[in-house]
Amino acid sequence: MIYYTMMPEELMFPTHEDEYKKQTIIEKDGVQLLVQGTGTAEYEIVRILSSDPKYFLDQQYTPGQKIIMSHS
């Protein structure tokens, strides 16, 4: 089925609140990222929270990339 609408996808297909509980904001190398936990110390990048275009061109910050955060 195809929906033809001007409404944002979030209004048509709302995300369950449980998915938002897995998300957190971290800072990696001076860049704030919205990430979602996938394992004990592994996170998946959801969104870059920066207005600097150089971070959007850097492949290490691409949404969907996995990053490992150490507890030190």
N, CA, C and O atoms as a GROMACS GRO file, in nm:
protein
  288
    1MET      N    1   0.084  -0.117   0.000
    1MET     CA    2   0.000   0.000   0.000
    1MET      C    3   0.089   0.123   0.000
    1MET      O    4   0.191   0.126   0.069
    2ILE      N    5   0.052   0.223  -0.075
    2ILE     CA    6   0.127   0.347  -0.084
    2ILE      C    7   0.041   0.460  -0.028
    2ILE      O    8  -0.076   0.476  -0.064
    3TYR      N    9   0.102   0.538   0.062
    3TYR     CA   10   0.034   0.655   0.118
    3TYR      C   11   0.086   0.780   0.049
    3TYR      O   12   0.207   0.803   0.045
    4TYR      N   13  -0.003   0.858  -0.006
    4TYR     CA   14   0.032   0.988  -0.065
    4TYR      C   15  -0.016   1.094   0.033
    4TYR      O   16  -0.135   1.124   0.040
    5THR      N   17   0.078   1.151   0.106
    5THR     CA   18   0.042   1.250   0.207
    5THR      C   19   0.157   1.346   0.229
    5THR      O   20   0.273   1.316   0.200
    6MET      N   21   0.124   1.463   0.280
    6MET     CA   22   0.226   1.561   0.315
    6MET      C   23   0.262   1.551   0.463
    6MET      O   24   0.350   1.624   0.510
    7MET      N   25   0.196   1.462   0.534
    7MET     CA   26   0.224   1.446   0.677
    7MET      C   27   0.359   1.376   0.696
    7MET      O   28   0.394   1.288   0.617
    8PRO      N   29   0.434   1.415   0.800
    8PRO     CA   30   0.562   1.349   0.826
    8PRO      C   31   0.541   1.201   0.860
    8PRO      O   32   0.438   1.160   0.913
    9GLU      N   33   0.641   1.122   0.827
    9GLU     CA   34   0.636   0.978   0.852
    9GLU      C   35   0.611   0.948   1.000
    9GLU      O   36   0.544   0.850   1.033
   10GLU      N   37   0.666   1.032   1.089
   10GLU     CA   38   0.650   1.009   1.233
   10GLU      C   39   0.504   1.015   1.277
   10GLU      O   40   0.465   0.948   1.373
   11LEU      N   41   0.423   1.097   1.208
   11LEU     CA   42   0.281   1.105   1.243
   11LEU      C   43   0.202   0.987   1.187
   11LEU      O   44   0.105   0.942   1.248
   12MET      N   45   0.244   0.938   1.073
   12MET     CA   46   0.174   0.825   1.011
   12MET      C   47   0.210   0.693   1.080
   12MET      O   48   0.124   0.608   1.102
   13PHE      N   49   0.337   0.678   1.115
   13PHE     CA   50   0.386   0.556   1.177
   13PHE      C   51   0.465   0.591   1.303
   13PHE      O   52   0.588   0.593   1.301
   14PRO      N   53   0.395   0.620   1.413
   14PRO     CA   54   0.466   0.663   1.534
   14PRO      C   55   0.555   0.553   1.590
   14PRO      O   56   0.522   0.434   1.586
   15THR      N   57   0.669   0.595   1.643
   15THR     CA   58   0.763   0.502   1.706
   15THR      C   59   0.718   0.477   1.848
   15THR      O   60   0.670   0.568   1.916
   16HIS      N   61   0.733   0.354   1.894
   16HIS     CA   62   0.696   0.321   2.031
   16HIS      C   63   0.790   0.391   2.128
   16HIS      O   64   0.908   0.411   2.099
   17GLU      N   65   0.738   0.429   2.242
   17GLU     CA   66   0.814   0.501   2.342
   17GLU      C   67   0.935   0.421   2.390
   17GLU      O   68   1.036   0.479   2.429
   18ASP      N   69   0.926   0.288   2.387
   18ASP     CA   70   1.038   0.204   2.430
   18ASP      C   71   1.162   0.226   2.345
   18ASP      O   72   1.273   0.215   2.396
   19GLU      N   73   1.144   0.258   2.218
   19GLU     CA   74   1.259   0.282   2.130
   19GLU      C   75   1.333   0.410   2.172
   19GLU      O   76   1.456   0.416   2.161
   20TYR      N   77   1.260   0.511   2.219
   20TYR     CA   78   1.323   0.635   2.262
   20TYR      C   79   1.401   0.617   2.392
   20TYR      O   80   1.498   0.689   2.416
   21LYS      N   81   1.360   0.523   2.475
   21LYS     CA   82   1.430   0.498   2.601
   21LYS      C   83   1.568   0.440   2.578
   21LYS      O   84   1.655   0.453   2.665
   22LYS      N   85   1.592   0.378   2.464
   22LYS     CA   86   1.722   0.321   2.431
   22LYS      C   87   1.820   0.428   2.381
   22LYS      O   88   1.940   0.402   2.372
   23GLN      N   89   1.769   0.546   2.347
   23GLN     CA   90   1.852   0.650   2.287
   23GLN      C   91   1.911   0.742   2.391
   23GLN      O   92   1.850   0.770   2.494
   24THR      N   93   2.030   0.790   2.363
   24THR     CA   94   2.097   0.884   2.451
   24THR      C   95   2.188   0.974   2.367
   24THR      O   96   2.221   0.941   2.253
   25ILE      N   97   2.228   1.086   2.424
   25ILE     CA   98   2.319   1.178   2.357
   25ILE      C   99   2.458   1.161   2.417
   25ILE      O  100   2.475   1.166   2.538
   26ILE      N  101   2.556   1.140   2.331
   26ILE     CA  102   2.695   1.127   2.375
   26ILE      C  103   2.781   1.226   2.296
   26ILE      O  104   2.737   1.282   2.196
   27GLU      N  105   2.902   1.244   2.344
   27GLU     CA  106   2.998   1.326   2.271
   27GLU      C  107   3.118   1.240   2.238
   27GLU      O  108   3.178   1.179   2.327
   28LYS      N  109   3.152   1.236   2.110
   28LYS     CA  110   3.268   1.158   2.064
   28LYS      C  111   3.355   1.249   1.981
   28LYS      O  112   3.312   1.303   1.879
   29ASP      N  113   3.478   1.267   2.024
   29ASP     CA  114   3.574   1.353   1.954
   29ASP      C  115   3.520   1.494   1.932
   29ASP      O  116   3.544   1.555   1.828
   30GLY      N  117   3.446   1.546   2.030
   30GLY     CA  118   3.392   1.681   2.022
   30GLY      C  119   3.264   1.695   1.941
   30GLY      O  120   3.217   1.807   1.919
   31VAL      N  121   3.206   1.583   1.898
   31VAL     CA  122   3.083   1.585   1.818
   31VAL      C  123   2.971   1.522   1.900
   31VAL      O  124   2.985   1.410   1.948
   32GLN      N  125   2.861   1.595   1.917
   32GLN     CA  126   2.747   1.538   1.987
   32GLN      C  127   2.668   1.449   1.891
   32GLN      O  128   2.638   1.488   1.778
   33LEU      N  129   2.635   1.329   1.940
   33LEU     CA  130   2.564   1.231   1.859
   33LEU      C  131   2.445   1.176   1.937
   33LEU      O  132   2.454   1.154   2.058
   34LEU      N  133   2.335   1.155   1.867
   34LEU     CA  134   2.222   1.082   1.924
   34LEU      C  135   2.246   0.937   1.886
   34LEU      O  136   2.254   0.903   1.768
   35VAL      N  137   2.257   0.851   1.987
   35VAL     CA  138   2.288   0.711   1.963
   35VAL      C  139   2.184   0.622   2.028
   35VAL      O  140   2.110   0.665   2.117
   36GLN      N  141   2.180   0.498   1.982
   36GLN     CA  142   2.090   0.399   2.038
   36GLN      C  143   2.173   0.279   2.081
   36GLN      O  144   2.252   0.227   2.002
   37GLY      N  145   2.155   0.235   2.204
   37GLY     CA  146   2.230   0.122   2.255
   37GLY      C  147   2.192  -0.007   2.184
   37GLY      O  148   2.074  -0.036   2.165
   38THR      N  149   2.294  -0.086   2.146
   38THR     CA  150   2.270  -0.214   2.080
   38THR      C  151   2.332  -0.328   2.158
   38THR      O  152   2.297  -0.444   2.135
   39GLY      N  153   2.422  -0.298   2.249
   39GLY     CA  154   2.489  -0.400   2.328
   39GLY      C  155   2.539  -0.338   2.457
   39GLY      O  156   2.493  -0.232   2.497
   40THR      N  157   2.633  -0.404   2.520
   40THR     CA  158   2.682  -0.354   2.648
   40THR      C  159   2.758  -0.223   2.635
   40THR      O  160   2.732  -0.128   2.710
   41ALA      N  161   2.851  -0.215   2.541
   41ALA     CA  162   2.929  -0.092   2.523
   41ALA      C  163   2.924  -0.046   2.378
   41ALA      O  164   3.006   0.036   2.335
   42GLU      N  165   2.828  -0.097   2.302
   42GLU     CA  166   2.819  -0.064   2.160
   42GLU      C  167   2.694   0.020   2.135
   42GLU      O  168   2.586  -0.007   2.188
   43TYR      N  169   2.711   0.123   2.052
   43TYR     CA  170   2.600   0.211   2.017
   43TYR      C  171   2.592   0.226   1.866
   43TYR      O  172   2.693   0.215   1.796
   44GLU      N  173   2.472   0.253   1.817
   44GLU     CA  174   2.450   0.281   1.675
   44GLU      C  175   2.414   0.428   1.662
   44GLU      O  176   2.326   0.477   1.733
   45ILE      N  177   2.480   0.497   1.572
   45ILE     CA  178   2.453   0.640   1.552
   45ILE      C  179   2.316   0.657   1.486
   45ILE      O  180   2.289   0.597   1.382
   46VAL      N  181   2.232   0.739   1.547
   46VAL     CA  182   2.100   0.769   1.493
   46VAL      C  183   2.103   0.903   1.419
   46VAL      O  184   2.047   0.916   1.310
   47ARG      N  185   2.170   1.002   1.480
   47ARG     CA  186   2.169   1.137   1.423
   47ARG      C  187   2.291   1.215   1.473
   47ARG      O  188   2.337   1.194   1.585
   48ILE      N  189   2.341   1.303   1.389
   48ILE     CA  190   2.448   1.395   1.428
   48ILE      C  191   2.383   1.522   1.479
   48ILE      O  192   2.297   1.580   1.411
   49LEU      N  193   2.423   1.567   1.597
   49LEU     CA  194   2.366   1.689   1.654
   49LEU      C  195   2.466   1.803   1.641
   49LEU      O  196   2.517   1.854   1.741
   50SER      N  197   2.494   1.840   1.520
   50SER     CA  198   2.589   1.947   1.491
   50SER      C  199   2.542   2.024   1.369
   50SER      O  200   2.469   1.972   1.285
   51SER      N  201   2.584   2.148   1.362
   51SER     CA  202   2.551   2.227   1.243
   51SER      C  203   2.672   2.241   1.152
   51SER      O  204   2.665   2.309   1.049
   52ASP      N  205   2.783   2.176   1.189
   52ASP     CA  206   2.905   2.183   1.109
   52ASP      C  207   2.900   2.078   0.997
   52ASP      O  208   2.896   1.958   1.027
   53PRO      N  209   2.899   2.120   0.871
   53PRO     CA  210   2.885   2.025   0.761
   53PRO      C  211   2.999   1.925   0.748
   53PRO      O  212   2.980   1.819   0.688
   54LYS      N  213   3.115   1.954   0.804
   54LYS     CA  214   3.227   1.860   0.789
   54LYS      C  215   3.198   1.727   0.859
   54LYS      O  216   3.248   1.623   0.816
   55TYR      N  217   3.118   1.729   0.965
   55TYR     CA  218   3.085   1.605   1.034
   55TYR      C  219   2.987   1.519   0.953
   55TYR      O  220   2.989   1.397   0.963
   56PHE      N  221   2.903   1.582   0.875
   56PHE     CA  222   2.809   1.509   0.791
   56PHE      C  223   2.881   1.440   0.674
   56PHE      O  224   2.830   1.342   0.620
   57LEU      N  225   2.997   1.491   0.636
   57LEU     CA  226   3.075   1.433   0.528
   57LEU      C  227   3.173   1.326   0.578
   57LEU      O  228   3.228   1.250   0.498
   58ASP      N  229   3.194   1.320   0.708
   58ASP     CA  230   3.287   1.223   0.767
   58ASP      C  231   3.215   1.089   0.786
   58ASP      O  232   3.115   1.082   0.858
   59GLN      N  233   3.265   0.984   0.723
   59GLN     CA  234   3.197   0.854   0.725
   59GLN      C  235   3.192   0.789   0.862
   59GLN      O  236   3.106   0.704   0.886
   60GLN      N  237   3.279   0.827   0.954
   60GLN     CA  238   3.274   0.766   1.086
   60GLN      C  239   3.152   0.811   1.167
   60GLN      O  240   3.117   0.748   1.267
   61TYR      N  241   3.087   0.920   1.123
   61TYR     CA  242   2.968   0.969   1.192
   61TYR      C  243   2.839   0.942   1.115
   61TYR      O  244   2.734   0.998   1.148
   62THR      N  245   2.844   0.858   1.015
   62THR     CA  246   2.727   0.827   0.934
   62THR      C  247   2.623   0.753   1.019
   62THR      O  248   2.658   0.657   1.087
   63PRO      N  249   2.496   0.796   1.015
   63PRO     CA  250   2.393   0.721   1.087
   63PRO      C  251   2.392   0.574   1.046
   63PRO      O  252   2.399   0.541   0.927
   64GLY      N  253   2.382   0.488   1.146
   64GLY     CA  254   2.388   0.344   1.122
   64GLY      C  255   2.522   0.285   1.159
   64GLY      O  256   2.533   0.164   1.181
   65GLN      N  257   2.627   0.370   1.168
   65GLN     CA  258   2.760   0.322   1.207
   65GLN      C  259   2.757   0.280   1.354
   65GLN      O  260   2.688   0.340   1.436
   66LYS      N  261   2.832   0.176   1.385
   66LYS     CA  262   2.844   0.128   1.523
   66LYS      C  263   2.970   0.189   1.584
   66LYS      O  264   3.074   0.197   1.519
   67ILE      N  265   2.958   0.232   1.709
   67ILE     CA  266   3.074   0.283   1.781
   67ILE      C  267   3.080   0.213   1.916
   67ILE      O  268   2.977   0.175   1.973
   68ILE      N  269   3.200   0.197   1.968
   68ILE     CA  270   3.220   0.132   2.097
   68ILE      C  271   3.268   0.238   2.193
   68ILE      O  272   3.366   0.307   2.167
   69MET      N  273   3.200   0.250   2.304
   69MET     CA  274   3.236   0.346   2.408
   69MET      C  275   3.297   0.270   2.524
   69MET      O  276   3.236   0.176   2.576
   70SER      N  277   3.416   0.309   2.565
   70SER     CA  278   3.482   0.243   2.678
   70SER      C  279   3.443   0.317   2.805
   70SER      O  280   3.422   0.438   2.804
   71HIS      N  281   3.434   0.243   2.914
   71HIS     CA  282   3.401   0.303   3.045
   71HIS      C  283   3.531   0.331   3.118
   71HIS      O  284   3.573   0.252   3.203
   72SER      N  285   3.595   0.444   3.087
   72SER     CA  286   3.720   0.477   3.158
   72SER      C  287   3.714   0.615   3.216
   72SER      O  288   3.811   0.659   3.278
   0.00000   0.00000   0.00000
